[in-house]
Amino acid sequence: MTFNDFLINWLAGKGFTVGNVNDRLIAYFNSLGFDGNLNDLWIEFLEGEGFTTGTLNDRLIAWAASLGYTGNLNDALAELFENE
């Protein structure tokens, strides 16, 4: 399975079943009270998690690592969304 497959399954488990992966992510972030385009939504979410510096990819890999997931960005996020 790919990162997107794990993410789609994770989002479906949270009740977000309509649209493609980006549509579901936007709906998820909107449900948390965030608004904007997808990159801005990720940044806002990650800032709330304490990751306030670096590029979006830097913040994503740091977030995944803080939860114990390592490797390249796709591998770390795939494992995170498979297991969380």
N, CA, C and O of each residue as an XYZ file, in Angstrom:
336
protein
N       0.843     -1.187      0.000
C       0.000      0.000      0.000
C       0.885      1.246      0.000
O       2.029      1.213      0.452
N       0.338      2.327     -0.509
C       1.070      3.584     -0.579
C       0.665      4.505      0.569
O      -0.297      4.237      1.289
N       1.414      5.590      0.725
C       1.082      6.611      1.716
C      -0.369      7.058      1.545
O      -1.111      7.130      2.524
N      -0.782      7.358      0.309
C      -2.152      7.824      0.088
C      -3.180      6.780      0.504
O      -4.234      7.129      1.034
N      -2.885      5.500      0.270
C      -3.808      4.438      0.688
C      -3.986      4.455      2.211
O      -5.107      4.393      2.716
N      -2.862      4.539      2.934
C      -2.941      4.574      4.393
C      -3.668      5.824      4.877
O      -4.454      5.764      5.822
N      -3.403      6.955      4.228
C      -4.054      8.210      4.616
C      -5.548      8.159      4.358
O      -6.337      8.589      5.200
N      -5.949      7.636      3.202
C      -7.384      7.485      2.888
C      -8.061      6.611      3.938
O      -9.147      6.946      4.410
N      -7.436      5.500      4.308
C      -8.007      4.611      5.319
C      -8.099      5.303      6.672
O      -9.099      5.157      7.376
N      -7.055      6.063      7.046
C      -7.043      6.788      8.313
C      -8.174      7.811      8.334
O      -8.904      7.915      9.319
N      -8.316      8.566      7.245
C      -9.378      9.567      7.166
C     -10.758      8.914      7.181
O     -11.678      9.433      7.814
N     -10.913      7.787      6.495
C     -12.193      7.072      6.496
C     -12.541      6.621      7.910
O     -13.704      6.666      8.310
N     -11.539      6.188      8.666
C     -11.765      5.783     10.046
C     -12.221      6.926     10.933
O     -12.816      6.704     11.988
N     -11.945      8.142     10.509
C     -12.388      9.333     11.241
C     -13.692      9.888     10.668
O     -14.175     10.931     11.110
N     -14.262      9.184      9.677
C     -15.556      9.570      9.127
C     -15.486     10.407      7.861
O     -16.520     10.876      7.385
N     -14.302     10.607      7.304
C     -14.151     11.418      6.094
C     -14.026     10.482      4.902
O     -12.947      9.971      4.603
N     -15.168     10.266      4.220
C     -15.236      9.238      3.180
C     -15.596      9.793      1.806
O     -15.696      9.027      0.848
N     -15.791     11.088      1.687
C     -16.230     11.679      0.420
C     -15.080     12.425     -0.240
O     -14.412     13.240      0.396
N     -14.853     12.140     -1.520
C     -13.865     12.861     -2.300
C     -12.515     12.169     -2.327
O     -12.330     11.090     -1.764
N     -11.575     12.828     -3.002
C     -10.225     12.286     -3.082
C      -9.475     12.595     -1.789
O     -10.030     13.215     -0.882
N      -8.243     12.174     -1.705
C      -7.477     12.329     -0.469
C      -7.362     13.798     -0.064
O      -7.458     14.113      1.122
N      -7.160     14.698     -1.020
C      -7.050     16.117     -0.680
C      -8.368     16.672     -0.150
O      -8.380     17.427      0.823
N      -9.476     16.300     -0.787
C     -10.795     16.732     -0.313
C     -11.025     16.273      1.124
O     -11.523     17.028      1.958
N     -10.657     15.034      1.397
C     -10.857     14.475      2.738
C      -9.960     15.163      3.763
O     -10.389     15.435      4.884
N      -8.713     15.446      3.377
C      -7.813     16.150      4.294
C      -8.332     17.542      4.616
O      -8.311     17.964      5.772
N      -8.796     18.252      3.599
C      -9.339     19.593      3.823
C     -10.539     19.517      4.750
O     -10.660     20.327      5.669
N     -11.427     18.558      4.525
C     -12.596     18.395      5.406
C     -12.156     18.088      6.832
O     -12.729     18.614      7.786
N     -11.135     17.232      6.982
C     -10.617     16.902      8.314
C     -10.076     18.155      9.008
O     -10.441     18.443     10.147
N      -9.216     18.888      8.326
C      -8.647     20.098      8.929
C      -9.736     21.132      9.215
O      -9.686     21.806     10.243
N     -10.723     21.267      8.315
C     -11.836     22.175      8.575
C     -12.594     21.772      9.836
O     -13.058     22.634     10.582
N     -12.723     20.468     10.078
C     -13.426     19.991     11.271
C     -12.665     20.362     12.546
O     -13.247     20.424     13.629
N     -11.361     20.606     12.407
C     -10.545     21.036     13.550
C     -10.555     22.549     13.718
O      -9.941     23.082     14.642
N     -11.259     23.242     12.816
C     -11.373     24.692     12.901
C     -10.374     25.456     12.057
O     -10.273     26.678     12.170
N      -9.628     24.748     11.208
C      -8.649     25.399     10.341
C      -9.293     25.717      8.999
O     -10.228     25.042      8.568
N      -8.775     26.766      8.338
C      -9.325     27.183      7.054
C      -8.188     27.617      6.147
O      -7.226     28.231      6.608
N      -8.288     27.305      4.863
C      -7.286     27.729      3.894
C      -7.029     26.641      2.883
O      -7.777     25.669      2.786
N      -5.938     26.822      2.115
C      -5.575     25.791      1.146
C      -4.853     24.661      1.877
O      -4.505     24.801      3.049
N      -4.633     23.563      1.201
C      -4.126     22.364      1.863
C      -2.771     22.587      2.529
O      -2.571     22.156      3.665
N      -1.838     23.249      1.849
C      -0.538     23.497      2.472
C      -0.676     24.369      3.708
O      -0.045     24.102      4.731
N      -1.498     25.412      3.622
C      -1.713     26.280      4.791
C      -2.357     25.508      5.937
O      -2.038     25.739      7.104
N      -3.258     24.595      5.606
C      -3.912     23.784      6.642
C      -2.901     22.897      7.352
O      -2.921     22.788      8.578
N      -2.012     22.258      6.585
C      -0.967     21.438      7.200
C      -0.087     22.296      8.108
O       0.218     21.906      9.235
N       0.323     23.475      7.608
C       1.192     24.360      8.399
C       0.493     24.749      9.698
O       1.101     24.698     10.767
N      -0.769     25.133      9.613
C      -1.514     25.536     10.809
C      -1.618     24.372     11.797
O      -1.426     24.557     12.999
N      -1.919     23.185     11.295
C      -1.990     22.004     12.152
C      -0.649     21.745     12.827
O      -0.591     21.542     14.040
N       0.426     21.752     12.046
C       1.752     21.456     12.586
C       2.219     22.519     13.565
O       2.893     22.198     14.543
N       1.874     23.785     13.320
C       2.198     24.832     14.294
C       1.523     24.549     15.622
O       2.113     24.747     16.684
N       0.280     24.083     15.559
C      -0.441     23.721     16.774
C       0.179     22.540     17.503
O       0.004     22.384     18.711
N       0.903     21.711     16.766
C       1.599     20.569     17.356
C       2.999     20.950     17.835
O       3.728     20.115     18.372
N       3.373     22.234     17.633
C       4.666     22.720     18.111
C       5.767     22.780     17.065
O       6.911     23.090     17.396
N       5.447     22.493     15.816
C       6.442     22.510     14.741
C       6.282     23.808     13.962
O       5.451     23.909     13.060
N       7.092     24.798     14.325
C       6.889     26.165     13.849
C       7.967     26.665     12.896
O       7.854     27.783     12.393
N       9.002     25.882     12.630
C      10.058     26.350     11.740
C      10.327     25.328     10.645
O      10.052     24.138     10.796
N      10.870     25.821      9.547
C      11.215     24.970      8.416
C      10.109     24.936      7.381
O       9.041     25.526      7.547
N      10.404     24.227      6.314
C       9.418     24.054      5.248
C       8.322     23.100      5.711
O       8.430     22.483      6.771
N       7.289     22.986      4.922
C       6.225     22.036      5.247
C       6.799     20.628      5.373
O       6.470     19.910      6.317
N       7.645     20.231      4.438
C       8.228     18.890      4.510
C       9.093     18.727      5.751
O       9.057     17.675      6.389
N       9.874     19.753      6.107
C      10.681     19.698      7.330
C       9.787     19.469      8.547
O      10.100     18.654      9.415
N       8.685     20.191      8.598
C       7.773     20.087      9.740
C       7.096     18.723      9.779
O       6.932     18.140     10.851
N       6.702     18.213      8.611
C       6.055     16.899      8.558
C       6.993     15.800      9.031
O       6.586     14.928      9.799
N       8.242     15.831      8.583
C       9.181     14.784      8.983
C       9.515     14.902     10.466
O       9.695     13.885     11.136
N       9.601     16.125     10.992
C       9.856     16.313     12.421
C       8.673     15.808     13.243
O       8.863     15.181     14.285
N       7.447     16.080     12.777
C       6.241     15.614     13.461
C       6.209     14.090     13.486
O       5.976     13.485     14.533
N       6.444     13.471     12.327
C       6.450     12.009     12.258
C       7.526     11.434     13.176
O       7.280     10.460     13.887
N       8.713     12.032     13.161
C       9.809     11.553     14.011
C       9.458     11.677     15.487
O       9.826     10.820     16.291
N       8.744     12.748     15.847
C       8.367     12.940     17.254
C       7.411     11.847     17.731
O       7.296     11.586     18.929
N       6.729     11.216     16.782
C       5.812     10.121     17.099
C       6.458      8.756     16.924
O       5.810      7.722     17.083
N       7.761      8.769     16.590
C       8.515      7.530     16.491
C       8.651      6.960     15.097
O       9.136      5.840     14.938
N       8.237      7.699     14.082
C       8.295      7.217     12.703
C       9.449      7.881     11.975
O       9.549      9.107     11.948
N      10.321      7.073     11.385
C      11.524      7.590     10.752
C      11.625      7.090      9.314
O      10.787      6.320      8.847
N      12.657      7.541      8.632
C      12.861      7.209      7.228
C      12.571      8.423      6.386
O      12.477      9.538      6.898
N      12.427      8.209      5.086
C      12.098      9.353      4.240
C      10.663      9.789      4.526
O       9.908      9.076      5.187
N      10.304     10.945      4.032
C       9.003     11.534      4.363
C       7.847     10.594      4.022
O       6.976     10.365      4.862
N       7.823     10.051      2.819
C       6.711      9.171      2.437
C       6.639      7.932      3.305
O       5.554      7.535      3.731
N       7.788      7.309      3.577
C       7.788      6.105      4.405
C       7.338      6.405      5.830
O       6.546      5.662      6.409
N       7.850      7.502      6.393
C       7.494      7.861      7.773
C       6.003      8.161      7.888
O       5.346      7.701      8.821
N       5.464      8.938      6.932
C       4.039      9.275      6.998
C       3.163      8.060      6.699
O       2.101      7.904      7.301
N       3.592      7.209      5.788
C       2.815      5.993      5.513
C       2.715      5.146      6.767
O       1.637      4.660      7.109
N       3.839      4.966      7.456
C       3.827      4.161      8.686
C       2.988      4.833      9.764
O       2.254      4.159     10.487
N       3.090      6.152      9.879
C       2.299      6.887     10.867
C       0.808      6.672     10.626
O       0.077      6.312     11.549
N       0.353      6.891      9.392
C      -1.079      6.784      9.129
C      -1.556      5.345      9.099
O      -2.751      5.090      9.246
N      -0.651      4.405      8.914
C      -1.020      2.990      9.020
C      -1.277      2.611     10.478
O      -2.129      1.770     10.765
N      -0.543      3.230     11.390
C      -0.550      2.786     12.790
C      -1.271      3.699     13.773
O      -1.547      3.282     14.898
N      -1.578      4.903     13.391
C      -2.219      5.828     14.328
C      -3.729      5.670     14.311
O      -4.431      6.370     15.040
